Amino acid sequence: MTALPPNLIVVRDPSDWPLDVSDTRVVGAKDYLTDPAYVDLPRTRVFNLCRAYRYQKAGYYVSLLAEARGHKPTPSVATIQELKSPAVIRVASGELEDLIQKSLAPIQSDEFTLSVYFGRNVAKRHDELAAALFRQFSAPLLRAEFERNPKSSRWTMTGISLIGYVEVPVEHRPFLFEVTREYFACRHRTTRKRADTRFDLAILCDADAEDSPSDERALKKFQKAGEAVGFDVDFIEPDDFARLGEFEALFLRETTSVNHRTYRFAEKAKAQGLVVIDDPDSILKCSNKVFLAEMLLRNKVPHPKTMIVHRGNEERVLDTLGLPCILKQPDSAFSQGVKKADTREQLDALVDDWLERSDLIVAQEFVPTEFDWRIGVLDRQPLYACRYFMATRHWQIVKRDAASKQKTFGRAETVPIEHAPTRVVKAALKAANLIGEGLYGVDLKQIGDKVYVIEVNDNPNIDAGVEDAVLKDELYLRVMRVLMQRVEQRRRNRSFA
């Protein structure tokens, strides 16, 4: 057999698909599943247009074996399974609520079926909704069902399913062929890989985010380092959820939270077999200050005196911690959701307000220092050491003006790991290693010989000229080498399975 193109379109019978598209080959499902020639193909995308995707049917096995062979199937097995879940459909309908109402407003009936062909619809007014569904559920051919509530006139998506090419109405097929050509022509222009790359890495970032863990210069350095170790690096954004199946690894460079798309990205990437930094388990643990407080206490990690506050013990905060003291919302980040109470009145007001939002909050004794230590930890080893100084006339490293929404930062000073106090580094490693083996930033305070762990952050800041001031480009290379080692190990494990 001659060398195969990078894209395979798999259908029940090749004679059903008359379209010849550049950089693709049309393959019958039986041939793909049984012919050894399709087993060891490097860097291959499989576009699964089979008729039946139910468990143990040909369409299901095409995507399943594609993943086992290291190919990139669209749809993935995870997408096939997701589309069976009413809960997933409800969530997707809620997330696309405004777009659904806008797109379907002119429809007069109470039911509507939307066909999605490579993210397009035959009616141009529905293209935006079709594209959003394609991003949410990456599959070449989809059919979405909608119903309108007669009382509220609001539309709801009641189901979405995969369809095979043979289910596309004959009158729609010329349009399908047109958008298929456009899709592959665009893909050919934008995703041609360098010959010396072995794997694909996605870096998730959001150009519009107010607080980003890496600035633009740092992101470019990560890209350069990734390419140096053998990745083809692609920056993806929040709308690229459905593209995860294209990659072997995902690196998060967007501020994470459990109730946020970053957690969904990490969770789906892990489910699809990608190497993820940081993984969903790390996000779950680091995002919640209640968990961290309990973890540090249980494992005898030195930390400031801390209370888990609830309705029932809030009156004991003052006697236990004194004033001033620090209050933390469970999901606080970037110094937000962290307040200092200087008086009994402030304490009572904050506790009462925050317990309305969460059943548990964290209260901690105030430990004033000139600066906080931040020890970066990667793969259970120290990566960098920084001193973050408090903002001028403020008790935190970031001072936020509520009226102007401006932020003032204290200066940062990076030192070689070997110059950081040994007890600080040891405490940081002990705390981070309780979380996992990802990339963490451990915040600590030191007063004399005493060291206190404040918290462990997943997805810590790495900005050009700050955290990389000592290691320079080597810092980025170390992160990328860890990702590459894990991808290679995962590939070896699959080969031996």
N, C-alpha and C positions, 0 to 999 in steps of 0.2 A: 504494500500500500504506500502511495506517495505521502509526503509530509502533510499532516492535517493542519487546517487553519486554526486560529485560537478560539473560534466560536463554533459550537455545534448546536444546531436546531434539531431537537429530537421530537419526532411525531410518530403516530401509530404506523403510518405507511408513507414513505417518501414520495410516492406518487400523488399523495393528497396535497403536497406543498409544492406548487409550481414556481415559486419565486427563487431566483438566484441572487444572492446578496454577497457583496464583497466581504472577504475574510470570514466566511461561514461555510459550513457543510451541513447539508440536511441528512439526518441519520434516522433510520427506523428504530423504534424502541427495542425491538428484539435484538437487532444487531448491536446496539449500544450495551445491552445487558449481557450479551453472550460472546461477542467477538473480542478475543484477547487484544486486538489492535487498539481498542479504546481504553485499555486499562492504564497504561503507563504514559499518558500524555501530560507533558508539563504545562502549567499555566493555561488551563483550558476552562472556558466558560460554557456551561451547558444550559441552553434555553429550552425548558421542558414544556412542550405544547401537546402532551399526550391527552387522551380523552378522559381517563379515569385516574383519580388521585387518591382513591380510598386505600386504606391499609391493605398491603399485599397485592395491590393492583399495579400494572406496569408503570403508570405515572409516578406512583409512590416510590417504586424501586429505582426508577431512573434518578430521582433526586437523592435517594438514600445511598446508592452506589457511587453517584458522582461525589458526594461528600467523602465516602470511604476512600475513593481514589485520589483525593486531593484536588478534585475539580471544583468549580464554583457553580452550583446549580441555582437557577432561577425558575420557579420558586425553590427555596430551601425546604428541608423537611420541617424546620421550625415554623416556617410560614404556612405550610400545609396543615400543621397541627393547630396553629393559632386560629385559622379560619374556621375551625370546628367549634371554637369556644364562644358561646353567647356573651360571656363577660368581656372578651376581647372586642367583640363587635360593639358592645355598649360603650366601652371606653373610646374606641375609635369614633363612634358617632358623636360622643360628647366633645372630643377634641376638635372635630371638624364641624361643630354645630353651626357656626356663623357661615361658613362656606356652603354647607348643605342648604341652609335657608336661602342664601343669595342665589345659588345655582338653580334651585327647584321652584323658586317663587312663581315663575310664569306657568307652571304645570297646572292644568285644570282638574285632572283626575286625583283620586286619593291614593293611588299606587303608581310607582314608577320604577322602571328597570334601567340601569345605566350600564352600558358595556364599555369596558376600558381596554384599549388595545395599545400596549406599550406606553401607557400614560396619556392616551388621547381618546377622544370620543368623536363620533361622526358629527355631532352638533357642536360647533365651536364654543357656544356659550357654556358648555359643560367641561371644557378643557381644563379649567383651573381645578375643579373638583376631581376630575379623572387623574390629573397629575398628582394631587395630594393622596389619593387612594393608592396610586402606584408607588409613591414614596413610602407609604405606611405598610403596604403589603406588596413587596416586590415580586410580581409575577407578570409574565407577558400578557396574559389574557384573563380578565376578571369580569365578573358580573355582580353588580351591587343592587340590592332590593331596598326600596324606600316606601314608607307609608306616611300619610298625613293624618294628623289628629283632626277630626272634623270640628271639634270645639275650639281648639287653639290655633288651628291651621299651621301647626309646626310639623316639619318633616323629621322623621327618625329613620336611620338606617337599620333595617331589621335583619339583614343578612348580606354576606358577600361570599362568593364562591369562585373557584378556579374553573375555567372552561378550556376545552381542547379546541384545536383549530377546526375540527369537523363540526363543532357546535356554533361557529360563527355564521350568521345568516349570509346567504350567497350575495345579497345586495350590499353587505358590508365589506366583502373581501377585497374589492379594489382599494378601499380606504385602508384596510389593514395592511395591504402590501405597500402602500405609499408610506405609512407611518413606520413600518418595519425598516424600509430603506433609509428613512431619515434617522431612525434610532441608531442603526449600525454605522451610518456615515458619520454621525456625531461621535459615536463611541470610538470609531477608528481615528478621528482627529484628536480626541482628548485623552485617550487612555493607552496610547502606544507605549509599551514598556521598554526601558533600557535593557540591552542584551545582557548586561552583567548583574542584573538584579535577580534575587532568588525568591523573594516573598514580597507580599504587599502589606504595607502598614498604613492604617488610618489614624490621623491625629484629629481628634474632635476639639474644635474651638469655636468661639462665637465672637465675630468681629464687633458686634454691637454690645457686648457685655460690659457692665460698668466696672466690675472687679474680675479681672482675668488673672489666672495663676502664672501666665507667661506673656511678656510683651512681644511685639512683632519681631524684634531682633532675635529674641530667644527662640521663637518658633522657627525662624529661618535656620538657626543653628541646629535645632533638633532635626530639621529636614536634611541638612547637609550631613549631619552625623549618621542619620538613618541610611542615607544613600551610601555613605562610606563603608558601612558594615554589610551592605547587600540588600537593603530594602528599596522598593519603589514606594515613595512616600506620597500620600495624598491627604490634603487637608479636607476634612468633611465638616459640615455644619449641621445645626439641629434638624434641617429638613431632609438629611441624608440617612434617616433611620433604616430605610429598606436596603441601603447599599452595603450593610455590614457583611453580607455573604460574599462580597468581592475580596475580602481581606483575610490575612492570617493573624493579624494582631491589631489591637486598638489601644491607643495611648490617649488618655483624657487630659486635655488642657483647657478645661472649662470648670468653673466652680461647681462642686458636686453637692448633692443633697438627695435624701431618699425620696422625697416627694418632688422629683424633678426629672427631666428627660435624661440627665446624665446617668442616673441609676438605671433607667430603662435601657439605655444604650449598653451599659456595662453588663446588665443581666442578659440581654439578648445576645450580645457578643459571646459571653461565656457559654450560653446554651448552644450556640452554633459552633463551638469548639475553637474560638479565637483565644489567643493569649491576650489578657487584658491587664493594663495598669492604669488606674487602680480598679481592682476587681469589686464586684458588688458587695461582697462580704466586708471588705475594708471600708467601703462607703457607709454601709449600714452601721458599723461599729464606731467609726470616727465621727460620724455626723451627729451622734446623740451624746450629749454631755452627761446624761444620767448613766448611760452604759459605761462611759469612760471613768466616771467617778467610782462606780461600783467595782470596775475591773482593777483600777489602781489600788483601791482599798483591799480587795480580796487577795491581791498578789503582793501586798506589802511593798508597793512602789512608793517612795517618799513623795508626798504631795501636801499642799496646804490643807489645814483642817477643813473638812467638807461635810455638808449635810444634804441629803435628798429631802426636799421640802414637799409636803402634801397637806391637804386639809386634815388637820389633826395634830400636826407638830409645828405649825407655822409660828406659834407663840414662843417656841423654844429657840428660834434662830438668834435672837439678840443675846440671850444668856450663853449660848453655845459659842458664838463666833465674835460677839462684840461689834463695835462700830469703829471705823467704817467696815463694811463687808461687801462682797461681790455677789451679784445674782446673775445667773445664766439661764437663758431659755435653752431647752434641750437641743435645738437645731441651730444654734447661733454659729456664725462664721464671719470672718473678716472683721472681728471686733464688734459686729452688730449683734444685738440681742444679749449684750453683756453690759450690766449697769453697776455703778457703785452707789451704795446707800450710805450717806453720811449721818443721817438722823433717823430717829425712830419713825417719824412720819413718812420719810422717803421709803424706808424699809417696808412698812405696812402697806403703803400704796402699791409698790412694785409687786410684792408677794400676792396681794389680792388681785391685781390686774392679771398677772401672768398665770395664776392658778385658774383663772377663767378660761385660758387658752389651752393649758396642758395640765393633766392630773399631777404631774411631777415636775419640779424645777430643781436647779442646783444652787445652793448657797455655799460660799467659800470665804474663808478668812482673807483679808486684804494683806498682801505681802508686797510692800512698795520696794521697788528696785530702780536703779538708773536705766537698766536695759534688761531685756529678756534674751536668753540664749535660744537659738533655733538650731537643732542638729538635724540635718537631712540624713535619712536612712534609706538605703536601697538594697533589697535582697539580703536583709539582715546585717548589712555592713554600713558603717558611717560614710557619708558621701561629702558633706560640707558642714561647716560650722559658722554661724553668723551671730552677731550681736545686734539686736534691733533695739535702738534707743527710743525712749518715750518721746512723743511729740511735745513740743515746747508748752510748758505750763499745763500738762495733761498727764493722766495716770496710765494711758494706753499708748501703744506705738502709732495708732491712728486717731486723729481728732476729727470728728465729723461735726460740721455746722448744720444743724437741722434746718435753719432758715434758708441759707444759701446753697445747701447740699454740697458744699466744698469740703475737701478732705486735706488734712495736713499730716504728713508723715514725719516721724523722727528719722534720724539718719541710720544707716545700716553699715556694719563693718564686718567683713568676712575674714576669717583667719584660717590657717591650715589646721586640719583636724588635730594634728599632734600638738598644736599650741593651745587647744581648748582644754580646760581642766578635765583630768581623767575621770573624776567622779561624775561630771556633767555628761560626758560621752557614755559612760557605763549606764547611768540612769536612763538616758535616752534610748539606748539599745534595748534595755530590759523592757521598757514601756512599748516601744515599736514592735518588738518581736512577739509581744502578746497579741498583737493585731494580725500579723501575717508576714508575708515576704514581699510586699509591694514597695511603693515609694511613699515615704512618710516624712512629715516635718514635726519634730517633737519640740514643744515649747517648754522651757524650764527657767526657773529663777534660782539664783545663788546668793546666799547671804552668809558670808564667812565660809565655814566648812560645810554648811548645810545646803543641800540641793533639793529643789521641789519640782516635780513634774506638773506642769499646768494642764497640758492636753496633748493629744496626738492627732495630727491632721493628715488625712489622706490628700493626695493631689496638691502638695505644697507649692508655694511660689518658687519659681525659678525664672528670674529676670536677668537679662543681659546687663553685665556691669555690677550686679549685686551678688547673688548666690554663686555666680561663676567667677568671681573676682580672683580666686586663687587657682582653681583648676583650669580656667579658661575653657577651650573647646573640649578638653578631656572629660569635663563633667557630662556634656551631652553624649559623648561617645560611650561613657560608662552606662548610661541609661539605655542607649540603643543596643549595646552589646548584651545586656541582660535580656531585653526583648528578643533579640535574635537567638540567643542560647535557648530560651524557652520554646520558641517556635521550632527550632531544629530538634529539640528533645521531644516535643509533641509529635513531630513528623516521624522520628525514629520509633516512638512508642506505637504509632499506628502501623508502621511497617512490620513490627514484631507481633502485633496483635493477631 
